[in-house]
Amino acid sequence: METRTHTVYSKYLMVWLALLLLTGMTITAAGLQFGQWSILAAILIAGVKGTLVLFYFMHLRREPVLFKVTLTVALFTLVVIMLLTFADVSFR
């Protein structure tokens, strides 16, 4: 017997509106003069947007634990590489 899940479209609509709001924040942050903090603000906003897409539109919430752990390790490695790159550039 098949089990069907009921899709709640209002949740997807709220996530989509949040993504639009975050896109507006990205555009606003790009226009403001934050100096060296501009890149950090853009990366943080992009990280939040990516997390929303992963969990809601790519259904990461329903994936097995092993897949979540693998993705977390990969993202942590990416963050370490980015931090080391920024540290290298800022101390030149």
N, C-alpha and C positions, 0 to 999 in steps of 0.2 A: 504494500500500500504506500502510496506517495504522501509525503507531508508537504504541504504548501505553506510558505511563509507569506504573511500579509505585509505588503510593502507600504510603508507610510511615506507618502510623498511630501508631507509637510516638513519632515526632517531634512530631506534633500533640498527643499526650497530654502530652509534656514541656513544650511551649509553653503548653498550657492550665494545667498545674500551676504554671508560672512566673508566669502571669497571676494565678492565685489567690494565690500568695505575694506578688506585688507589690500586689494589692488589700489583703491583710492588712497589708502595710507601710504602705499609704496610710491605712488606718483607725487603725493604731497611731500614725503620725506626726501625725494630726489630734488625737489625745488627748494627746500630749505638748506641753509648752510650749516651743517653739523660738523664740518671739517672731517677729521679721520673717523668720526662716529657714523658717517653716512653709510659706509659699506657695512658696518655691523648692523645698523638698523635695517637695511635692505635684506641682509642675510637672515636676520631673525624673523622678519615678516614673511620671507619666502619659506622659511622652515615651518612656520605655523600653517601657511597655505598648503605646503606639501603634506603635512601631517593630516590636515582635514581631508585632502584628496585620498591619501592612503587609507584612512580609517573608514570613510563613508562611501566614496565612489569606487574604491578598489576592494572594499569589504575585508580589510585586514582584521577587523574585529572577529570574524568567523574562521580565521585560518588556524591551523594547528600551532602549538607552542613552539615547535622546532623551527617553523618558518619565521615566527616572530623573533626568536632568538637570533637566527641567521641574519635577518634584516637589521636588527639592532647592532650586531657586531659590525656589519658593513657600514652602517651610518656612523657609528662611533669611530671607525677607522677613517672615514671621510672627514669627520670633524677634526681629528688629530692632525691629519695631513694639512687641512686648511689652516689650523692654528699655527702649525710649524711654518707654513709658507708666509703667513702674515707676520709672524715673529721675525723671520729672516728678512723680509722686506723692510720692516719698521726699524731694524737695527743696522741698516746699511748706511 
